[in-house]
Amino acid sequence: MYGCEAWTISKQTQKKLEATEMWFLRRMMRISWTAKKTNDTVLEEAHTTRLLISKIRKRQATFFGHVMRREKLENLVTTGMLEGKRSRGKQREKLIEGRQTG
């Protein structure tokens, strides 16, 4: 999770992270992938819930607050208030837009 504060998490990435989290949990509990157990059953047996996405979102919110308090380049880049012309092609998704969809 190093550097997850700057990740832009799409729905597809979120599904992959959740699947990876369940894979880790199954490995820790030594549950075979061929065992017909649902994810809910595995979570109940482990006495836990899915925590990975919520931890990433919390770290992103903390980092976002840290960046917004500063009057430096990171603030300008995050808010998209840079001067100059736009480049051609599809625009990249901004950190703020990624936070709003989550």
Secondary structure as UniProt FT lines:
FT   TURN            2..3
FT   HELIX           4..6
FT   HELIX           11..28
FT   TURN            29..30
FT   TURN            33..34
FT   HELIX           39..46
FT   HELIX           52..69
FT   HELIX           73..79
FT   HELIX           95..101
//
